[in-house]
Amino acid sequence: MTLRIAPLCDALGAEVSGLDLSRPMAEDEDKAIGEAFLEHHLLCFRSAPLSAADFAAVARRFGDPQLQLLRQQRHDEVPEVSMLNSTYTKPEDKPEDLRQMRLTGWHTDDSYFEEPAKATLLQSIQIPDSGGQTSFCNTRKAYEDLTGAEKQRLDGLSAAHRYATQRAPVQPKARSEAEAAETPEVVHPLVRTHEDTGQRAIYFNPNRTDRVMDVSHEESEDVLQWIDGCMTKAQYRYDHEWRVGDLLIWDNRCLVHAVNMDFPVGQTRLHQRILLRGLRPI
C-alpha cells in the first residue's frame, strides 16, 4: 500500500490511507505521519474497530498513554483505554434543550490537570444512524488571525482551570474523594506555545476554565466570552461524520471539540479513547 495523506478541509484535519495499523510503521511512514499531525492537528485513520489492547498499541506509537481520571470509565483489562458511551437508552435521557448535555459544549481534554493530555485518540465502536458528529475548531488559526492589539490584550494573561466551574452550562460527573484529590485548581496561560512547533494558540476550555487571573470578574467574563467567539468561528471548524472504526488522533494543544448530541434514542453511540501524556502549558 502507498501512504496517502489528504486534507479534510481548509481549517484542520487530514485523512490517512494506505497504512496498515496492525503492523509497525516504516521509518518514512512514521516521519510523514508525525509531520502531518503537526501540520493538520487531526488525523483520521479508516479502520475496523480494534481490541482495547490493539488500540493501546497504536496509541503508543504517538506517545505515552495516561490513565483516565474517572475510574469507572477505565477498561477492565486495559486501564489506559476508557469506554465512552453516550447512548440515550430511554426517551427521558434526551432533553429537549441539547445544551443541557455537557458534550455539546466546546472543550479540550484534561485541561484541569497541571500537565494536560497533549493528544486524544478516539475510535468509534458503534454509531447511530444520524447525528453524533464530533466538531473541532483550530485555536492556532484563530490566534494567528487576531490583530496585533488583540494579541497584546491576551499577552501574559493566565486562567484558572477546574474540574467543575460554574461558568460551564452543565456540571461534570461526580468525582470520588481520590479523584478530587488528584484534580486541584490549576493555572494555565490563555495563549500557549506549542512545544513541538513553537506556534501559539488560544488555550481556553469553556467547560473547565473558571476565570482569568488577577483581573476583575467583569473583565474576566469579557475576555473569556470574546475569545470563545473568536476561536469557534465557522472558518476554523471541521465536523467529523463518523464511520464505524474511524480512529481520530487530535492535538489538544491547539484544538477544541464538541459533540452533536442530536441522535436517536436507543441507538448506541460508543467510542474508546486514550489520552497521551503532555507537558505543562507555557
C-alpha positions as CSV (number, residue, x, y, z in Angstrom):
1,M,0.0,0.0,0.0
2,T,1.1,3.6,-0.7
3,L,0.7,6.1,2.2
4,R,-1.6,9.0,1.3
5,I,-2.4,12.0,3.4
6,A,-5.3,14.2,2.2
7,P,-6.6,17.3,3.9
8,L,-10.1,17.1,5.2
9,C,-10.8,20.8,4.9
10,D,-9.1,24.1,5.0
11,A,-9.4,24.6,8.7
12,L,-7.8,21.4,10.0
13,G,-7.5,17.7,9.7
14,A,-6.3,15.1,7.2
15,E,-7.3,11.6,6.3
16,V,-4.6,8.9,6.2
17,S,-5.0,6.0,3.9
18,G,-2.7,3.2,2.7
19,L,-1.5,2.4,6.2
20,D,-2.0,-0.9,8.0
21,L,-2.4,-0.1,11.7
22,S,-1.9,-3.7,12.6
23,R,1.8,-3.5,11.7
24,P,4.7,-1.2,12.8
25,M,5.2,1.8,10.7
26,A,8.3,2.1,8.4
27,E,10.7,5.0,9.3
28,D,9.5,7.1,6.3
29,E,5.8,6.5,7.2
30,D,6.4,7.4,10.9
31,K,8.1,10.6,9.8
32,A,5.3,11.5,7.4
33,I,2.6,10.8,9.9
34,G,4.4,12.9,12.6
35,E,4.8,15.9,10.2
36,A,1.1,15.6,9.1
37,F,-0.1,15.6,12.7
38,L,1.8,18.8,13.5
39,E,0.6,20.4,10.3
40,H,-3.1,19.4,10.3
41,H,-3.6,18.9,14.1
42,L,-6.0,16.0,13.5
43,L,-5.6,12.7,11.6
44,C,-8.3,10.3,10.6
45,F,-7.5,6.6,10.0
46,R,-10.2,4.5,8.5
47,S,-10.1,1.1,10.2
48,A,-12.2,-1.7,11.7
49,P,-12.8,-1.5,15.4
50,L,-9.7,-2.6,17.3
51,S,-9.5,-4.6,20.5
52,A,-8.6,-2.4,23.5
53,A,-5.1,-3.9,23.6
54,D,-4.5,-3.2,19.9
55,F,-5.9,0.3,20.3
56,A,-3.4,0.9,23.1
57,A,-0.6,-0.4,20.9
58,V,-1.5,2.1,18.2
59,A,-1.6,4.9,20.7
60,R,1.9,4.1,22.0
61,R,3.3,4.9,18.5
62,F,2.3,8.5,19.1
63,G,3.2,9.0,22.8
64,D,2.8,7.8,26.4
65,P,-0.8,6.9,27.3
66,Q,-2.1,8.2,30.6
67,L,-4.9,7.0,32.8
68,Q,-8.4,8.5,32.5
69,L,-9.3,10.3,35.8
70,L,-12.7,8.7,36.3
71,R,-12.0,5.1,37.4
72,Q,-15.5,3.9,36.4
73,Q,-14.7,4.6,32.7
74,R,-11.5,2.6,32.5
75,H,-11.4,-0.6,30.6
76,D,-11.3,-3.6,32.9
77,E,-8.3,-5.2,31.2
78,V,-6.5,-2.3,29.5
79,P,-7.0,0.6,32.0
80,E,-5.4,3.3,29.8
81,V,-8.4,2.8,27.5
82,S,-11.6,4.5,28.6
83,M,-15.0,3.4,27.2
84,L,-17.3,6.4,26.4
85,N,-21.0,5.5,26.0
86,S,-23.2,8.5,25.1
87,T,-26.3,6.4,24.2
88,Y,-29.8,7.6,25.1
89,T,-31.2,4.4,26.5
90,K,-34.7,5.8,27.1
91,P,-36.6,8.9,25.9
92,E,-36.3,10.9,29.1
93,D,-32.5,10.7,28.8
94,K,-32.6,13.1,25.8
95,P,-33.5,16.6,26.8
96,E,-35.4,19.0,24.6
97,D,-32.6,21.5,25.0
98,L,-29.5,19.6,24.0
99,R,-27.3,22.3,25.5
100,Q,-28.1,20.5,28.8
101,M,-25.7,17.8,27.5
102,R,-22.2,18.5,28.6
103,L,-20.5,17.1,25.5
104,T,-22.3,19.8,23.3
105,G,-20.0,22.4,24.9
106,W,-16.6,23.3,23.3
107,H,-13.8,21.8,25.3
108,T,-10.3,20.4,25.2
109,D,-9.4,17.3,27.2
110,D,-8.0,17.3,30.7
111,S,-7.1,21.0,31.0
112,Y,-7.8,20.7,34.7
113,F,-4.5,18.8,35.2
114,E,-1.2,20.6,35.7
115,E,0.1,18.6,32.7
116,P,-2.9,18.1,30.4
117,A,-3.1,15.4,27.8
118,K,-1.3,16.6,24.6
119,A,-3.4,14.5,22.3
120,T,-6.5,12.3,22.3
121,L,-7.1,9.1,20.3
122,L,-10.8,8.2,19.8
123,Q,-12.2,5.3,17.9
124,S,-15.9,4.6,17.1
125,I,-17.2,1.2,18.0
126,Q,-20.9,1.7,17.3
127,I,-22.6,4.8,15.9
128,P,-26.2,6.0,15.5
129,D,-27.9,6.3,12.1
130,S,-27.8,10.0,12.2
131,G,-26.3,12.8,14.3
132,G,-23.4,12.3,16.7
133,Q,-20.8,14.2,14.8
134,T,-17.7,15.5,16.6
135,S,-16.7,19.0,15.6
136,F,-13.3,20.6,16.0
137,C,-12.0,24.2,15.9
138,N,-8.5,25.3,15.3
139,T,-7.4,27.7,18.0
140,R,-4.0,28.2,16.4
141,K,-5.5,29.8,13.3
142,A,-7.9,31.8,15.5
143,Y,-4.9,33.2,17.4
144,E,-3.0,33.9,14.2
145,D,-5.9,35.9,12.8
146,L,-6.1,38.2,15.8
147,T,-4.9,41.8,15.3
148,G,-1.7,42.9,17.0
149,A,-3.7,44.8,19.5
150,E,-5.9,41.8,20.2
151,K,-2.8,39.6,20.7
152,Q,-1.4,42.2,23.1
153,R,-4.6,42.1,25.1
154,L,-4.1,38.4,25.8
155,D,-0.3,38.5,26.2
156,G,0.7,37.5,29.7
157,L,-2.9,36.5,30.9
158,S,-3.4,33.2,32.7
159,A,-6.6,31.5,33.7
160,A,-7.7,29.1,36.4
161,H,-8.9,25.7,35.2
162,R,-11.1,23.5,37.4
163,Y,-12.7,20.1,37.1
164,A,-16.0,21.8,37.8
165,T,-16.7,25.5,37.2
166,Q,-19.9,27.5,37.5
167,R,-19.1,29.0,34.1
168,A,-19.9,25.7,32.4
169,P,-23.6,25.3,31.4
170,V,-23.7,21.7,32.7
171,Q,-21.7,20.3,35.6
172,P,-19.5,17.2,35.1
173,K,-19.8,13.7,36.5
174,A,-19.1,13.5,40.3
175,R,-15.6,12.5,41.4
176,S,-14.6,10.2,44.2
177,E,-12.5,11.6,47.0
178,A,-9.4,10.2,45.5
179,E,-10.2,11.7,42.1
180,A,-10.9,15.1,43.6
181,A,-7.6,15.0,45.4
182,E,-5.9,14.4,42.1
183,T,-7.5,17.5,40.5
184,P,-7.0,20.7,42.4
185,E,-7.4,24.0,40.6
186,V,-4.5,24.8,38.2
187,V,-3.5,27.9,36.3
188,H,-2.5,27.9,32.6
189,P,-1.7,30.7,30.1
190,L,-4.6,31.8,27.9
191,V,-2.2,31.6,24.9
192,R,0.1,28.6,25.0
193,T,3.2,27.9,22.9
194,H,3.3,24.5,21.2
195,E,6.4,22.7,22.4
196,D,6.9,20.9,19.1
197,T,6.3,23.7,16.7
198,G,6.7,27.0,18.6
199,Q,3.4,28.1,17.2
200,R,1.0,29.9,19.6
201,A,-2.7,29.1,20.1
202,I,-5.6,30.2,22.3
203,Y,-5.8,27.8,25.2
204,F,-9.4,28.1,26.6
205,N,-11.7,25.4,27.7
206,P,-15.3,26.6,28.1
207,N,-16.2,23.6,30.2
208,R,-13.2,23.9,32.6
209,T,-11.8,27.5,32.5
210,D,-13.1,29.3,35.6
211,R,-11.7,32.8,35.4
212,V,-8.8,35.0,34.2
213,M,-6.3,35.6,37.0
214,D,-5.6,39.0,38.5
215,V,-8.4,40.9,36.9
216,S,-12.0,41.8,37.9
217,H,-14.8,39.4,37.4
218,E,-16.3,41.7,34.8
219,E,-13.1,41.9,32.8
220,S,-12.6,38.1,33.1
221,E,-16.0,37.4,31.7
222,D,-15.5,39.9,28.9
223,V,-12.2,38.3,27.9
224,L,-13.4,34.7,28.1
225,Q,-16.6,35.5,26.1
226,W,-14.6,37.3,23.5
227,I,-12.1,34.6,22.9
228,D,-14.8,31.9,22.9
229,G,-16.4,33.8,20.0
230,C,-13.0,34.3,18.2
231,M,-12.0,30.6,18.3
232,T,-15.3,29.0,17.3
233,K,-15.9,30.8,14.0
234,A,-17.0,28.7,11.1
235,Q,-13.7,29.2,9.2
236,Y,-11.8,27.4,11.9
237,R,-14.2,24.4,12.1
238,Y,-14.3,20.8,10.9
239,D,-17.3,18.5,11.5
240,H,-16.4,14.8,11.5
241,E,-19.0,12.4,10.2
242,W,-18.2,9.1,12.0
243,R,-17.9,5.7,10.2
244,V,-17.6,2.6,12.4
245,G,-14.0,2.0,13.1
246,D,-12.8,5.6,12.4
247,L,-9.8,6.3,14.6
248,L,-9.0,10.0,15.2
249,I,-6.0,11.5,16.9
250,W,-6.0,15.2,17.6
251,D,-3.9,17.8,19.3
252,N,-5.4,19.2,22.4
253,R,-2.8,22.0,22.5
254,C,-4.4,23.8,19.6
255,L,-7.9,22.3,19.1
256,V,-11.2,22.3,20.9
257,H,-14.0,19.9,20.2
258,A,-17.8,19.4,20.8
259,V,-20.4,16.7,20.0
260,N,-23.7,16.9,18.2
261,M,-25.9,15.1,20.7
262,D,-28.9,15.1,18.5
263,F,-29.2,11.4,17.6
264,P,-32.0,8.8,18.0
265,V,-32.9,7.3,21.4
266,G,-32.0,3.7,21.7
267,Q,-29.2,3.7,19.1
268,T,-25.8,3.0,20.6
269,R,-23.1,5.6,20.4
270,L,-19.9,4.0,21.8
271,H,-16.2,5.0,21.5
272,Q,-13.0,4.0,23.0
273,R,-10.5,6.7,24.0
274,I,-6.9,7.1,25.0
275,L,-5.2,10.2,26.3
276,L,-1.5,10.9,25.6
277,R,0.6,12.4,28.4
278,G,1.6,16.1,27.8
279,L,3.6,18.8,29.4
280,R,2.6,21.8,31.4
281,P,1.4,24.6,29.1
282,I,3.8,27.6,28.7
